[in-house]
Amino acid sequence: MASYTLLMLGRQYLIDPTAFRNVYTNPWLLWEPPAASQQGEILHTDVYEDRLASGAPLESGGVTTAIEVVKKDQPNGFPFGITLGHSENNDVVLRHHLVSRFHAYFQRSKEQLLLVDADSKNGTSLDGKRLQARVPEPLPARASLRFGELEVRYFAPEQMIAFIEEKASA
């Protein structure tokens, strides 16, 4: 999974909007840390290993992190979905004390993305509605997701582009 800052995506979009639309064709998760966050990085993917290797800082420091939800790069014990949770073997690692080791997962069904709570201890919510464990829920084009107490925003590809255009024009 690749991760980016919102600023980085905005710059790429402004340079070449057509190329941006052709390259970034997958859904997105956005995490905006609280302004006074001293928790360091909560949202994590394998890309951060590259940052470690380069000596770049790992703390979010108030920077909005964007994760492109794509087919997994690394195999794990869950081949048919994109997993989220506290454990390092998830596709998207959410380092928060109220996120379960294996908290939830995304699953594709006929060109639609579904969100499934994996019977997590502190629950998964979609636009304020708590999901039933192991019951797939279709994701709307733009949604608020909550894993335990950690809130992220979900964007379908076109909604993410609209969001970036909105931010770039501000």
Secondary structure in CASP SS format (residue, H / E / C, confidence):
PFRMAT SS
TARGET T0000
AUTHOR 0000-0000-0000
METHOD secondary structure of the structure
MODEL  1
M C 1.00
A C 1.00
S E 1.00
Y E 1.00
T E 1.00
L H 1.00
L H 1.00
M H 1.00
L H 1.00
G H 1.00
R H 1.00
Q H 1.00
Y H 1.00
L H 1.00
I H 1.00
D C 1.00
P H 1.00
T H 1.00
A H 1.00
F H 1.00
R H 1.00
N H 1.00
V H 1.00
Y C 1.00
T C 1.00
N C 1.00
P C 1.00
W E 1.00
L E 1.00
L E 1.00
W E 1.00
E C 1.00
P C 1.00
P C 1.00
A C 1.00
A C 1.00
S C 1.00
Q C 1.00
Q C 1.00
G C 1.00
E C 1.00
I C 1.00
L E 1.00
H E 1.00
T C 1.00
D C 1.00
V H 1.00
Y H 1.00
E H 1.00
D H 1.00
R H 1.00
L H 1.00
A H 1.00
S H 1.00
G C 1.00
A C 1.00
P C 1.00
L C 1.00
E C 1.00
S C 1.00
G C 1.00
G C 1.00
V C 1.00
T C 1.00
T E 1.00
A E 1.00
I E 1.00
E E 1.00
V C 1.00
V C 1.00
K C 1.00
K C 1.00
D C 1.00
Q C 1.00
P C 1.00
N C 1.00
G C 1.00
F C 1.00
P C 1.00
F C 1.00
G C 1.00
I E 1.00
T E 1.00
L E 1.00
G E 1.00
H C 1.00
S C 1.00
E C 1.00
N C 1.00
N C 1.00
D C 1.00
V E 1.00
V E 1.00
L E 1.00
R C 1.00
H C 1.00
H C 1.00
L C 1.00
V C 1.00
S C 1.00
R C 1.00
F C 1.00
H C 1.00
A E 1.00
Y E 1.00
F E 1.00
Q E 1.00
R E 1.00
S E 1.00
K C 1.00
E C 1.00
Q E 1.00
L E 1.00
L E 1.00
L E 1.00
V E 1.00
D E 1.00
A C 1.00
D C 1.00
S C 1.00
K C 1.00
N C 1.00
G C 1.00
T E 1.00
S E 1.00
L E 1.00
D C 1.00
G C 1.00
K E 1.00
R E 1.00
L C 1.00
Q C 1.00
A E 1.00
R C 1.00
V C 1.00
P C 1.00
E E 1.00
P E 1.00
L C 1.00
P C 1.00
A C 1.00
R E 1.00
A E 1.00
S E 1.00
L E 1.00
R E 1.00
F E 1.00
G C 1.00
E C 1.00
L E 1.00
E E 1.00
V E 1.00
R E 1.00
Y E 1.00
F E 1.00
A C 1.00
P H 1.00
E H 1.00
Q H 1.00
M H 1.00
I H 1.00
A H 1.00
F H 1.00
I H 1.00
E H 1.00
E H 1.00
K H 1.00
A H 1.00
S H 1.00
A C 1.00
END
